[in-house]
Amino acid sequence: MCIRINLELTGQDKKLSTNTESDGRYHSNWLNMMYPRLKLARNLLTDDGVIFISIDDNEVANLRKICDEIFGEENFVDCLKWKRKKQPSFLAKHTAQVMEYILVYGKNAHFLEKLSIEGTSDSTKKVVNLTNQYSERIFPKGVLVKIGEEGVLPKGKYLIKSMSIEYMDDVAYRNGKTINEVRVNAQFSVSQEKINEYVLNELLFITANKGLRRDVGQDEIGKRKSITDLLLDWGDNQDSDNEIKSLFNKSYFDYTKPTKLLSNLVKSNFTEASIILDFFSGSATTAHAVMQLNAEDGGNRKYICVQLPEVTPEESEARKAGYTTIPEIAKERIRRAGKKILEEQKAKAEKEGNLFTEEEPNKLDTGFKVFKLDSSNINAWDSDPDNLETALNKSLFNIKEDRSEDDLLYEILIKYGIELTEKIKRHTIDGKTVYEMGAGSLIVCLADSLSTAVADGIGKLYKEVSPEGIDGNCRVVFKEAGFNGSDEVKTNTLLILKQHGITNVASV
């Protein structure tokens, strides 16, 4: 896992509150703001994770001190110097500053791999090559699968960018590994003996888009070339300004980071399946860089961007364009950047004579979800005897009036421990919307005026979508008000679901 903290992008290095340089506690206020965020960042890092913190020279000394305390001096990796300006400012008072700092710490430096941007071939390597002839290899069971934990990849030909791979047998996998021997026809660049060796050492894997790659072995890791602490050609402020203008035709920020800088930092952390968390995401450069990087090397990295709803200045170009907060600009940038990347991928595929569609295996995921921190959607019970009548009315209609069905649905996901990135499928049963997740492991209906036909339809849906062997593991959630106070409908719903093997039923 990789975490990046950008402290200048939205001015949050100084003005999260009314923290002015004339304040006697100027540095102390800044440190009080940063300390809990860094503490949380450390807790979220994986054992082999790394955090990059960009900062100018105003607070770099203080930042180093609190990072040593939180992460430990032994986990300090380096202080990178990034050239953020092509030319120095002529208005500089003493010296013209063109550099900025990036502090690098590991959760546990002992587990952190060498930081390198030599390319994905240094973290994962090809086992097929366009210049080779097609040949057949036999994959023994135990091949790693990055598609999911359990399932079957049907036999057949799969087009991955400009090459095809044919699985001549169904590929069954469980717990992220194949459980049967599979014949594969492709333009292999390695022998059968090497395939056996890679499988034995758990290096060979089937990618998320059904391709084939292998991880590097321990003996190869030491050969990777480390990045230097002087970053001279990693993009600059002029590049980042041009990137914003290319998407919006105007620049809405004074300081943003270029995607090249972010891409290189992400690539340097060795894996193509990282989760990148940006605590101060600003214009969402991190999201843009991750999508671009995935498009370039076929990676499956995911990003999480966090940004306070900081209001844009009244007379700013952003406000004139209708963007009242920084997150509104960021969301629009992700949309536009994703669209541009898909158009570029399509143009590239057509130039190479390949078919590009929105369907698998060519689809690049440029979608995203937006969540805002809020109170519960459900009115809490108030036991105050002076407000008993109000409390009873709220218990009958316990969902807050200003909340949508989606708001309630995602709260249910959180309460039942379902990841917010889980794919949600919508079905219509007896005119009511039914949400199904995890192959029927959770089914939710938040409609009003429920009928027994809905319960019967849910039972049939569960049998249809659930894989063999998970009977009894389905949880169904209704909205309590959906029964309209009818005990008869509620009781019959429970009995019908029980007939379909579903006994775990709840209401909100």
N, C-alpha and C positions, 0 to 999 in steps of 0.2 A: 504493500500500500504506500502511496505517495501523498503527502500533504504539502500544499503550498500556501503560504500566507503572504499577501501583498499588502503592505502597510501604507503605501503612498497613493495607490490608485484612486481612492475616493477621499483622500485627505484624512482617513481614519487614524493616521499615525499621530495627528495632533488635535483634531477637532471633532472627536466623537461626542464630546460635551463642550462646554464653554471653557476649554483649556487653552488659555492664551500664554504667550511667552512672558508676559508681565506677571503672571500668576507665580507666587512664590513656591507653589507646589507643582509647577509645570511638569517636570520630569517624573515626579511621584505619581501624579494623576495618570500619566501615560503608562507607567509601569503597572498601576492598579488595574487599568483597562486590559493590558496584555496578559498579565499573569494567569487569570483563570482560563483564558482562551488557549494558551500554550499548555496548561495543565490538561485540559480536555483533549487537545491535539495529541499529546503523548499517550493518553489512554486509548485513543482510537487507532493508533498505529499498530500494524502487525509487527511481529518480532523482527522481521527483516525489512521493515518499512523505513522511510526516510522523509524528513521534513525540510523544505526549502523556504526560507524567510527572507524576502527582499526588503531592503531598508536603505535609506540614505545615511549620511554621516551624522545626522542630528542625534540619533539614539542608538547607533550601532554598538557603542561601548556598553550602555546599560542593557541592551538586548542580550549581548553575549553573557552578561553576568546572570540574568535570570534564566537563560537557557542552560547554562552550566548547572544551575541549581535544580532545574526541573528534569532535564535529560541526563545530567551527569557529565562532568568534564571528559570522562573517558569515552563518551559517545559523540563528542565533537568531531566532525569530519573535516570541514574546511570553511574558510570564508572566501567565497568566490568574488572576483571583481569583474563586473559586467560593464562594458563600454556602451552607455545608453545614448550618447550623442555623437553624431558624426563630426560636428564642429563645436568648439567651446563658445560660450557666450562672451561677447565683447563688453558686456555690462558687469562682468565679474569684478569684485572689489580687490581681491588679492590674487587668488589663483583661479583659473577657469576649470571648474570641475566637470568631468565627462564620465566619471565612473559611479557605479552604484554597487552596493554589497548584497550578497546572498549568503546568509548563514546556512550551513548544512549540518544537521544532526540526525543520527540514527536512533531508533528505539533501542536497539542493541547493536552497536558497531561491529560486534563479533560476527553477527549473522548477515550484516549488510554486504552485498556484493560490490565489486569494483564498479564505479560509475563510469559508463562508457557510452558514446554515441556512434560507435562504429557501424551501427545498423542492426536490424533484427537478425541478420545472419550470425551475429555474435551471441545472441540470446537463444534463438532457435534457428535451426538450419534446415535446408531443403533436403528432401529425399527423392524428389522428382525434378526433372529439368526438361525444358522445352526442346533442347537440342538432342535429347536421347531418344532411342527407339522404344516403342512400347514393348513391355515384357511383363511376365506374371510373377508375382511373389505370393508366398503363403504367410499370412499373419497368424501366428499362434495366439491363443487367448491371452488376455492381459494387456492389450493395447489400451492406452489412456484415451478417453473420449471427452472432448470439451463441449459437446452438444448439450449434455445434461447428465443427471445422475443415473437415470434408468430409462430404457426404451429400446426401440428397434429402428435401425437405419435400413430401409428397404434396399435390396440389391438393385443395381442399375448404374447408369453413367451419370456423373455429376460434373457440371462445368464450373471450374474455379478460375475466374479471370480468363486467361488465354489457354488453359490446359484442361483436359478432362481426366477424371479418375473413375474407373469402373470397379465397383464392388460386385464380385460375381456370386456372392452369397449374402443373405441378410446378415446384418451386423447387430447382434444382440448385446446389450451392455447393461451392467448393473453396478452401482456404486462407482460410476465413472470409469469402468474398465470393461473391455469386451469379454464375453463368456463363451465364445465359440471360435473355432478356426475359420478364417476367411481368406478366400482367394481374391487377389487384387491385380487388376491390369492397369498399368500406368507407365509413364516415361521415367522409370526408376533410374536414379543415379548411384544407387548403392546395391550391393549384392544381397543374396538371401542370407548369407552368414551375418552381414551387418544388421539386417532386419531383425534376425533372432537376437543378436547382442543388444540392440536398442530396446526390444521388448523386455528382455530379461532385466535390464537396468532401468526400466520404466522411463525411457526417454522418448519413444515413439508415441505420437498422439494424433488422433483425428480432430481436426480443427472445428470450430463452430460452424464454418461454412462447408463442411464435409471434405475439406482438403487434408493433406498430410504434411506434417513437419516433425521435427524432433528437437528436444531440448539439448543443450550442450552438456557434455560430460564434465565431471569435476576436473579432469586433466586439461580441458580446453579453456576453462574459465580464466586461468592465470595468463592466458595469451591475449586477453582483451586489453586494449590500450585505454588507459584512464584519461578522462577529461583533465585539462589543466585548470589552475585556479584563475587564469586570465582569459576572460571570454570576449574576444575581440570581434568575432564575426557571427554573433548570435542574434542579429537583428538589433534595431535601435528605435528610439522614439519616433523618428521620421517614418520608419517602416510601419509602426503601429498606427500612426496617424493616417497613413495612406490606406491601410487595411480598413479602418473605420469608414473613410471616405468612399472606398470602393463599394461598400455595402449600403451606405446611407446618403452618399453624395455630399455629406457634411461631417465635420468632426464635432462630437458632443463632449469630448473630454480633453483636458489639458495634458494629462499623463496617463498613458496606457502602456501595457507591455506588448511587444510584438509576439505573434504566434510562434515564430522561430525559436525565441528564447524558451517559451513554455514547452514546445515540442521537444527540444533538446533535453530540458530538465526531466520530462516524463520518460523519454527514451533511455536516458542514462540510468534509470532504475531497473533495467534488465528484463522486465517481463512485459508480454503483450496482453496480459489480462489483469492489469492493475486496477485498483479503484483510486481515483485521484480526487481528493477533497480540497477545495479552495475556500478558505474561511472568509476572505475579503474579495469576492469575485468581481466586483465592479462591472465592467462592460462585458464580462463573460469571455475573456480571451482564453481562459483555460478550456472551456467547453469547445470553443472554436478549434483550438489546437488539438484536442483529443479526437474530435471527429475527423479532422484533416489527417492526423497520424494514422488512425484506423483505416482510412481510405487508402493511404499509401502502402501500408504493409499488411493489411488484412487482420489487424489486431482486434481484440475484443475488450478494450479498455472502457471503463465507465467513469463518469465524472459526477461529482456532487458540488454544486456551487451555492454558497451561502452569502447573502447580502442583506444588510439592513435596508428598510425602505426609505433611504435618504432622499429628501426632496431636492429636485433640481432648482437652481436659482430662477427667480421670477423672469428676468430678462434674458435668460440663456437661450441659445439656439435649440437646445433640447426641449425647453418648455414651449417655445414657439411652434415646434413640430408636434406638440401634443403629449410629450413624455413628462409626466409630473414627478416620477421617481426614477432612480437609477435602475432598479430591477426591471422596469418597463422597457428601458433601452436594451438591457441585457437579454431579455426574452426575445425581443425582435431581432437582435443580432444573431442569436442561435438559429432562429427560423430562417433568416436570410443566408447565413453562412451554410446551414445544412442544405438549403436549396441550391446554392452555388456549387457546393462540393458534389452533389448528385449530378448536376449538369456537367461538371468537369469530368466525372467518372464516365458518364454516358458518352461524351465526346471522345474520350480516350478509347473506350471500348469500340466505338464505331470506326475510329481511325485504324485500330488494330484488326478490324474485321470480325469483332466478336459481338454477340447478341447481348444487349443490356435491357433487362426488365426490372420491374419493381418487386418481382417475386424472388424467392430463394432459387439458387444459391448466391445470386449477385447482389441482393439487397444490402445496402449499407444503412445501419440504424442511425438516423439523425433526429429521432423523436425525443421528447423529454416531458417530464411532469413537473408541475410547480406546486409547492406546498407552502402554506403560511401558518405560522404558529398562532393558535387561538385556544379559547376555552372549549370545554366539552360541548358537543351538540345536544347533550341530554341534560335536562333540568335536574339538579340534585334535589333530593327530598329535604324539605325544610320542616323540622319538628317543632318549630316555634308555635305554641298553642294559640297565640294571638293572630297567627296567619294560617290557621288550620284549613279554612275554606279555600284559600288561594293554593295551598300546598296540595290539597286533594284534586283541584282542577288541573294543576300541573302534572299530577301523577297520571291522570287520564290522557292528557295530551302532552307527553313528556319531552317531545322534541321541540327545541327552540324554533320560533317562528321564522327567523331570518336565515335558517340553515337549509341547504339544498340536499338532495338525495345523495349526491356524490360526497358531500361533507360527512354525512353519517356513514356511508359505505367505507370510507378510508379510516374513520375512527374504529369501525369494527375490525378492519384489517390489523390495525395497530394493537387492539386489545387481544386479538387471537394470535398475535405473533407472526402474521403474514407479512412478507416483505412488500414495501410500497411499490417496488418495481415489478411485482407479480403481474402477469398478463391477466386482464379481466375480460371474460367473454360474456356478452349480453345475449339473452334468449328471451323470447316472448311466449308466455304460457297463459292461456285464457285471457289474453289482452293485457297481462301484467308483465313488467320487466323483471327478469330474474338474472342475477349475476352469478357466474360460476368461475371458480379459480382452482388451480392445482389439480386438474383432472377430476373435479368433483369433490375434492377434500373440503371445500367450503362453498356453500351455496347460500346466497342472500336474496331475499325478496323484501323490499321496503315499500311495497304498494299498499294502497288503501282498499277497503272492501274486498278482502280475500275470500276465496271460495275453496271448497274441497277439490275442485278441478285443478287448482294451482298446486295443491299438495300432491295429487296424483301425477301431474306433469313433472314436478320436481323429482319424484321417485323414478319415473321413466328416464328423465334426463341423466340422473345419477348412474343408472345402469348402462346408459349409452356411452357416457364419456369416461367412466372410471375404468382403469386397466384391471385386468384380472388379479384378484388377490387383495384388494384394499377394501372389500366389503366391511361395513361397520365403522369405517374411519371417516365417514362423511359428517360434517357439522352443518346444520341448516339454521339460519337466523332470519326471523321475521321482525317486522315492526309491530309492537304490541297494539298500537292504535289501529293497525290494519284489520284486526278481527272485529272492530266496531263493538267491543264489549260482549260479543257472542261467545259464551262458553261452549255452545254446541259446535260451532265452526272450529273453534280451537281444539276441542277434544277429538273431533273427527279428523282434523289435520294430523294430529299426533298419531292416531291409529293407522291412517293411510300410509304415513311415512314409515311407521314400524313394519307394515306389511312389505314395504320395499327394502327393508333391512336398515333403515335409518332411525336411530334411537337418540342421537345427540341433537336435540332441538332447543333453541333458545330464542328469546325475544328481547328487544330493546325499546 
